[in-house]
């Protein structure tokens, strides 16, 4: 199995896709002598963790002298680094998840977390990681956008790995990720072959994992004006879409009126019910402008009834925002 870590592709912080910038390359020539080279300090200083740009600059300057790495490409729009090794292997790493983990650690724990993050020879999956698989919600066109970016990043790989996904509702799909300590990795079809399971079996495992995950993190419901929103951990809020019992409870509290939800981004899920006219109008108003919202899923409103989501109302956005 090749070590193209496409499973860790496209889950970092993004910018606006109104300017669909291609990967900004910073090719660094391999030095004849590393005597004067800056070495990688695994105890990365706090100032290098201020933001994604600082972290990227620190790693770009030092990574070409780390192990077998020879070049680092930085994509500021996606917030990712693509690492190139001597043997031709490529790994894309997103900075946001690593930043969160590294800031929380000090000393040897931070050094080990950084080493794990940079390990370009790590196996993509093992059986133990099935217990870390979670379902996430995405827009249907995410697949096409992601595959195009994969092909641009690895031009010598004409057939990039296939995402594993299931239809959820009109223009919405369910994808699967491995929720690692410092990275979140998409599950690809090749992993299913290794595990000896199919997509439906994976979905069942992911659903069970989600229940355990939310039991640990908790699910908070906050109210804003006429509608409510979900708080989990800042990353998996949209996965609340896959909890039938939660939405059945919301419907019961609304006197039987069907819940209406807007899955605006991975961490912004707003909802009300079908009889709340003022709440629905406010929800639509918020959904029309997502220009400053990262990880956009959809501005549309969806109706929960009989255990499934259906499109309730399309919402026209004022301007396009990037989807991640």
N, C-alpha and C positions, 0 to 999 in steps of 0.2 A: 504494500500500500504506500503510495507516494505521500510525502509529508506536506503537501499543499494544504495549509490549514485554512481552507475556505470555510470551514465550519465556524471560524471565529470572525467571519466577514460581516460587516454592515450592522453592528449593534452598538456603535458608538454614537457620540453626540454629533449632530449634523448642523449644517447651516441652511441657507435658503437655496432651493434648487432652481430658483429663477435664473441663476447663473451656472448651472451644471458644469462646474469646472472639472477638468480631468486631473488625474493625480499629479501633483507638483513634485517633480523629481529633484533630488539633490544628490546626484551621483558623486561619490567620494572615491578618489583613486586610492588603491591599496598602497600604503607607503613602503618605500624601500627599507626604511628603518623605523622602528617604533620607539626609538630612544627618547624622542621629544614629544611623543604622542600623549594625549590625555587619556588616562586609564579610566575604566568604568568602576566607580565606587558603588558597591552594592548597598552601602549605607547612604543612600541618596539623600542629599540635604533637603531640608524643609523648603528652601527657596526655589528648588527645582520642581516642587509640587504645588506651586501657587495656582497654576491653571494649565490647560492643555498645551498652550504654546510654550510655556516654560519647560514643561516636562518633555515635549517633543524636541526642543532645542538641546536640552541636556543629553538626551539619548542619541540624537543625530550626531552630536559632536564626538561621542564616545563609543557608540556601538560598532562602528567599522573596525575597532580594535578588540572586539569581544568575540572570542572563539573563532568560528568559521565564517562570521558575517563579513561581507565585503561592501555592501551598499545598503543605504536606507532611503526609502522614498516616503515623503510626508504629504498627506492629503489634508490640508487644514479644513476643507469643507466638510469632510466626513469625520475628522478628528482621528485619523488612523495613521499608523506606520506600516509600511510593507518592508519586511526584512528579507534580504537576499543572501544566501549562503554560497560558499565556493562550489558546492556540488549542484547548484542550480535550483535547489528547493526555495520556495517562497512562502512566507507566512505573513498574514495581515493581522496586526494587533490594534485594537481600539483603546484609546488612552483614557476615556472617561471611567470605565469600570476599574482599571488599575489604579487610577488616582484615588478613588474612594477607598480602596483597600490599603494602599500604601500610607495614606495620611493617618489611618487609624493605628499604624504599627510603628514601633521604634526598635532600634538596635538590630539584633539578630533576626527578629521576626520580620522586620521590614526588608532586610537583605534577602531572606529566604523567599518572601513574597515576590520580590523583584526578579530573583533568579527563576522562579517558577514561571513568571510572566514572560520571560525572555527565552525560555527553553524551546529552541527551534527544532529539536529532535524528538520532542514528546510525542507519544502515540496519540492519535486523534481520539480514540475512544477505547474503553475497556468495559467489561461487563458491569463493573461497579458504578459506572456513570449512568446506567439506566435509572438508578435511583435519584438522579439529579435532573432528569428530563422534565421540563415544564412546558405547557402549551402557551402560546402567545397569539395575539390577534394582529393581523396585518391587512392592509388593502390588497386586493387581488393583483394590482399592477406592480406590487413590490417585487414579485418573482422576476418579471421581465427586466425591471430596472437593475436588480441585483445581478442577474446573469450577464447583462451588458457590462457592468462594472467589473465583474470577475474576468471576463474575456479581455477587457482593456488592461487589467492588471497582469494577466498572464497570457501574453499573445502566443506563446508556444504551446498553450493548452487549449486546442480548438473546442473541446467538449468538457466544459467545467462540470463539477458535480451537480446533481439534481437535488433541489430542495424536496423535503418530505412535507406535504401539506394536505389538508382536507378542506372541503368547502364548508363554510359556516353560515353565510347569508349572501345576499346579492352584494357583490363587490367586496366581500370580506372572506378571509381564509384563516384557518388555524395552522400555524407553523409550530415547530418544536425546537427547543433549545436545551443545551446542557448548562445549568446554572453553576458555573465553577466559582472558585474562591475569588479570583481576580478577573476572570473573563467569562463572557457568555458566548456559547458556540452553537451555531445552527446545526441541526441534525440533517445529514444528507442521506440519499438513498443507499450509498455504499455502506453506511453504518448499519442499516437494517440487515443487509446481507451478513455482516460480521456478527450481528446479534442473533440472527436466525429468526426474526420476527417480521410481521408486516405492519403497514401503517395503522391499521385498526388496533392491533395489539399494542403498538406504541402509544396510541391515543389513550387506551385504557390505563396503561402504566403512568402516563403523564398526568392524567386526571387524578389518580390516587396520590401522586407526588404533590400535585397542586393543593389538595386538601391538607396534606401534612405541612406543606410550606406555609399556607395561610393560617394554620393553627398556631404556628410559631410566631409569624409576623403580626397576626391580627388583622382585621379589616375594620377600619374606622369610617363612619359615615358622617360627613359634615354637611351643614346646610348653608346655602348662599342664596339670598333673596328667595325666589320662588322654587328653586330646584335644589337637589342634593348632589354631592359628589363623593367619590371613593378615595380613601387613602390607605395604601398598603406599605410600600417601601420605596416609592419613587421610580420603580422600574416595571413592576408587574401588575399595575392597577388594571390594565385592559384585560388581563386574564380573568377578571371577575365575570366576564361575559360567559364563561364556561361553568358557572355555578348555578344550576337550576333551582336548588333550594333557596339560595339567596334571593333570586328574582321572584320566586313564589311567595316569599315572605314580604317583599316589597309590594307585590300585588295585593296581598291580604291587608297590609297596612293602608293601602289606597282604596279600600272598600271594594275590591274586585276589579278596579280599573287597570287595564294593561299597562305595565311599565314602558316608558319611552326613554331610550338611552342614546347618548351621543358619545361614541368612542373617538374622541378627538385626537388623542395621542396615547402613547404607551402609559403615561402617568396622569392622564386627564380623562376621567369618565364622569360625565354629568347625566343625571336622570331625573325624571318626574313621572307623571302618568298621563294617559290619553285625555282625561277630562280637565286637566289643568291648562287652560288656554293661555293664560298670562305666562305661566312657566314655560310652555312650549315656544312662545314668541321670544322670550328672553334667551332660551336655549339656541334658537335659530340665530339670533343676533350675535351671540358669542361665536357661533360656528362659522360665520361668514368671513371672519378675518383671523386666519391662523398664521399670518406671516411671521410672527415672532415665536411660534410654537415649534420646538424640535420634536422629532420622532412622530410626525403626523400620521394618523391612520385614516380618518375620514371625517368630514363635516356633517355627514348625513345622520338622520335620526332613525333608530330601529325600534321595532315594537316586539315585546316579548309576550308570547301567548302559546299555550299548549306545548311548552318545553322547547321552543325554538325562536330564533330571531328572523323577522321579516322586515324588509325596507318599509319604513313608515312615511318618510318625507325626504326628498332630495334637497340639499341646501347648496346654493351657488356661492362659491367663495369669491371674495373681493379680489384676491390675488393668490397666485399659487405659492405653496410652501413645500419644502422638501419632505419626502416620505422616507422613513428609515424603518 
